[in-house]
Amino acid sequence: MPSIQTNPFGSTGHMSTRIIFGSFAVKDANQDQAASVLDLLYDYGINHIDTAPGYGDAELRVGEWMEHHRSDFFLATKIDVSGYRQAKEQLQRSLDRLRVDSVDLLQLHNLTDETKREFVMAEGGALDYMVEAKAKGLTRYIGITGHGFQAPQRHLETLQRHAFDSVLAPCNYPLMQIQQYRETFDRLLQYCQLNGLPLQTIKSAARRKYPGRHWSHATWYEPLTDPKAIESAVQWVLGIPDVFVISTGDLSILPHILNAAALFKEAPPKAAMRQLVAEKDMMPLFT
């Protein structure tokens, strides 16, 4: 089985696989299902896991792995509250659920709302605790994540106010065809490259929003399901130098994403991607 490429995860010193396992996929998994996912991650050499307290039982499932395999993975979780005390309590709960004494990366979850950002970054806010947690060795690094059309721009603003260690934003072919988004994403990527920050991406295999109320998958959006389509979509994002791809939060899609990354050599040509968009009726999730 081909191995998945690794890149320096910014200035952290860790060589992370360019696919990061998004543990949202195991939020409802039982122990047997989670064990099979762990086997799959080892098969492809995945060495980086992203989780969060809001992902159902994901931290518990990952915690079962960490008890025996902690040294094999760069481990990231998140804070999704605004205050110091709440952040302290949330991290301790996450550490307990993950069965670890510390994580490698602690991220502010979806820091794109300007009002929330002011609370988080104010004196006595969640950021104060995250800085303290880093100083105490409860996390090695702290980062920011974001969803939505404004994520790259909000991140650029936030990075002017605090020297975070990592960034996360959406990226897929349909979204990057919107000039405004592409330009701000490219500025964010350039900032990350110049300052030694890893840029993680989400939504690589997204097809569109669900046209109705029926969800066919665990994700809030409709993912691509055809293996060749997933391969093209994921490899297109991997064709952007230095970015990392967090896998889609659905167990049925995960093997195809891992296989796409293992086979990656270069991004598909523009004509092939335009044809894919037309055939699969792909649309941006954010506008």
C-alpha positions in Angstrom: 0.0 0.0 0.0 1.5 3.4 -0.9 2.3 5.7 2.0 0.7 9.0 2.5 3.1 12.0 2.2 4.2 13.8 5.3 5.1 17.5 5.6 6.5 19.6 8.5 3.5 20.7 10.6 4.6 24.3 10.6 7.3 25.0 13.1 6.2 22.4 15.5 8.9 19.9 14.5 6.3 17.2 13.8 6.1 15.6 10.4 2.4 15.1 10.0 0.7 13.1 7.3 -1.0 15.4 4.9 -4.3 13.7 5.7 -5.2 14.4 9.3 -7.9 12.0 10.8 -11.0 14.0 11.5 -12.5 12.1 14.5 -16.0 13.5 13.9 -16.3 10.3 11.9 -16.3 8.2 15.1 -18.7 10.4 17.1 -21.3 7.7 17.1 -19.0 4.7 16.7 -19.0 1.7 19.0 -15.7 0.2 20.3 -15.5 -2.4 17.5 -16.0 0.2 14.8 -13.5 2.5 16.4 -11.0 -0.3 16.6 -11.4 -1.0 12.8 -10.8 2.7 12.1 -7.6 2.6 14.1 -6.4 -0.3 12.1 -7.2 1.7 8.9 -5.2 4.6 10.2 -2.2 2.4 10.8 -2.6 0.8 7.4 -2.1 4.2 5.8 0.4 5.6 8.3 -1.8 8.4 9.6 0.0 10.0 12.5 -2.2 13.0 13.4 -5.7 13.1 14.9 -8.1 16.1 15.2 -11.0 15.9 17.7 -13.2 18.2 19.7 -15.4 18.1 22.8 -18.5 18.7 20.7 -18.0 15.7 18.5 -20.3 13.3 20.4 -18.3 10.4 21.7 -15.3 11.0 19.5 -12.9 12.0 22.4 -13.9 8.8 24.2 -13.2 6.6 21.2 -9.9 8.4 20.6 -9.1 8.0 24.3 -9.3 4.3 23.9 -6.6 4.5 21.3 -4.5 7.0 23.3 -4.3 4.6 26.3 -2.0 2.4 24.2 -0.9 4.4 21.2 -0.3 8.0 22.4 3.2 8.2 21.1 2.1 7.3 17.6 -0.1 10.4 17.1 0.0 14.2 17.1 -3.2 14.9 19.1 -5.3 18.0 18.7 -8.6 19.0 20.4 -10.5 22.2 20.7 -12.1 24.8 23.0 -15.5 26.1 22.0 -16.3 28.3 25.0 -15.5 31.9 25.6 -14.4 32.3 29.2 -11.3 31.4 31.2 -13.1 29.2 33.8 -15.2 27.4 31.1 -12.1 26.8 29.0 -10.2 25.3 32.0 -13.1 23.0 32.8 -13.5 22.0 29.2 -9.9 21.1 28.6 -9.7 19.1 31.8 -12.8 17.1 30.7 -11.2 16.6 27.3 -8.0 15.3 28.9 -10.0 12.9 31.0 -12.0 11.6 28.0 -8.8 11.3 25.9 -7.0 9.6 28.8 -3.9 11.8 28.4 -2.1 14.3 30.5 -1.7 16.8 27.7 -2.4 17.3 24.0 -0.2 18.5 21.2 -2.5 21.2 19.9 -5.4 23.0 21.5 -7.5 25.1 19.1 -10.2 27.7 19.4 -13.1 26.2 17.7 -14.6 28.2 14.8 -13.3 31.6 15.7 -15.0 33.5 12.9 -17.7 35.4 14.8 -16.3 38.9 15.6 -18.3 39.3 18.8 -17.3 35.9 20.1 -13.7 36.7 19.2 -13.8 39.7 21.4 -15.0 37.7 24.4 -12.4 35.0 23.8 -9.5 37.4 23.4 -10.5 39.8 26.3 -8.9 39.7 29.7 -10.3 36.6 31.5 -11.3 35.0 28.2 -10.6 31.5 26.9 -7.4 32.6 25.2 -5.9 33.6 28.6 -6.4 30.1 29.8 -5.0 28.5 26.6 -1.8 30.6 27.0 -1.7 29.4 30.6 -2.3 25.8 29.6 0.6 26.0 27.1 2.9 27.4 29.7 2.0 24.6 32.1 2.5 21.9 29.4 -1.1 20.9 29.1 -0.8 21.6 25.4 2.3 22.2 23.3 0.7 24.6 20.8 -2.5 26.7 20.4 -4.4 27.4 17.2 -7.5 28.7 15.6 -10.1 27.1 13.4 -12.8 28.6 11.3 -15.8 27.6 9.1 -17.6 29.7 6.6 -16.8 32.2 3.8 -15.2 34.7 6.1 -12.8 32.2 7.8 -9.5 33.2 6.0 -10.1 36.9 6.5 -11.0 36.5 10.2 -7.9 34.4 10.7 -5.7 37.1 9.1 -7.2 39.6 11.5 -6.8 37.4 14.5 -3.2 36.5 13.7 -2.4 40.2 13.9 -3.5 40.2 17.5 -1.9 36.9 18.8 0.8 34.6 17.6 -1.1 31.4 17.2 0.7 28.2 16.2 -1.8 26.8 13.6 -4.7 27.7 11.4 -7.7 25.8 9.9 -10.1 26.9 7.2 -12.3 25.4 4.5 -10.9 24.6 1.1 -12.3 22.7 -1.9 -12.5 23.2 -5.6 -15.9 24.9 -5.9 -15.3 27.3 -3.0 -11.9 28.3 -4.4 -13.5 29.3 -7.7 -15.0 32.2 -5.9 -12.5 35.0 -6.5 -13.0 36.8 -3.1 -12.5 33.6 -1.2 -9.6 32.4 -3.2 -7.8 35.7 -2.8 -8.2 35.7 1.0 -7.3 32.0 1.3 -4.2 32.6 -0.7 -3.2 35.5 1.5 -3.7 33.3 4.5 -1.6 30.6 3.0 1.2 33.0 2.2 1.1 34.3 5.8 1.3 30.8 7.1 4.2 30.0 4.9 6.1 33.1 5.8 5.5 32.6 9.6 5.9 28.8 9.9 2.3 28.1 10.6 0.6 24.9 9.4 -2.7 25.5 7.4 -5.2 22.7 7.9 -8.2 22.5 5.5 -11.7 21.0 5.8 -14.5 20.1 3.4 -12.2 18.8 0.6 -14.8 16.1 -0.5 -17.9 18.2 -0.1 -20.4 18.0 -2.9 -23.1 20.6 -1.8 -25.6 21.3 0.9 -28.4 18.8 1.2 -31.2 19.8 -1.2 -33.8 18.7 1.4 -34.1 17.8 5.1 -33.0 14.2 4.6 -29.3 13.5 5.5 -27.7 10.5 3.9 -24.4 10.8 5.7 -23.1 11.9 9.1 -21.9 15.3 7.7 -24.2 18.3 7.7 -23.4 18.7 4.0 -23.7 16.1 1.2 -20.3 14.5 0.5 -19.0 13.1 -2.7 -19.5 9.3 -2.6 -18.0 8.0 -5.9 -14.4 6.9 -5.2 -13.0 8.5 -8.4 -14.7 11.8 -7.6 -13.4 11.8 -4.1 -9.9 11.0 -5.4 -10.0 14.0 -7.7 -11.5 16.4 -5.1 -9.0 15.4 -2.4 -6.0 15.4 -4.7 -6.9 18.8 -6.0 -6.6 20.2 -2.5 -3.4 18.2 -1.9 -2.0 20.0 -5.0 -1.9 23.2 -3.0 1.6 23.3 -1.5 1.9 23.0 2.3 -1.7 22.5 3.2 -3.1 19.6 5.2 -6.5 17.9 4.7 -8.7 16.8 7.6 -10.7 13.8 6.6 -14.5 14.0 6.2 -16.6 13.2 9.2 -18.2 10.1 7.8 -16.9 6.6 8.1 -18.0 5.4 4.7 -16.0 8.2 3.0 -12.9 7.8 5.1 -11.3 4.9 3.2 -11.6 6.7 -0.1 -10.0 9.8 1.2 -7.1 7.8 2.6 -6.7 6.0 -0.7 -6.8 9.2 -2.7 -4.0 10.6 -0.5 -1.9 7.5 -0.8 -2.1 7.7 -4.6 -1.5 11.4 -4.8 1.2 12.6 -7.2 -0.2 15.9 -8.6 -3.5 17.8 -8.8 -6.0 17.0 -11.5 -6.1 19.5 -14.4 -8.6 22.3 -14.4 -10.6 20.8 -17.2 -11.1 17.5 -15.3 -12.2 19.5 -12.2 -14.7 21.5 -14.2 -16.1 18.3 -15.6 -16.3 16.8 -12.1 -18.3 19.9 -10.9 -20.7 19.6 -13.8 -21.2 15.8 -13.5 -21.7 15.8 -9.7 -23.6 19.1 -9.5 -21.1 20.4 -7.0 -21.7 23.8 -5.3 -19.9 25.9 -2.8 -21.1 25.3 0.8 -20.3 28.9 1.7 -20.9 32.1 -0.3 
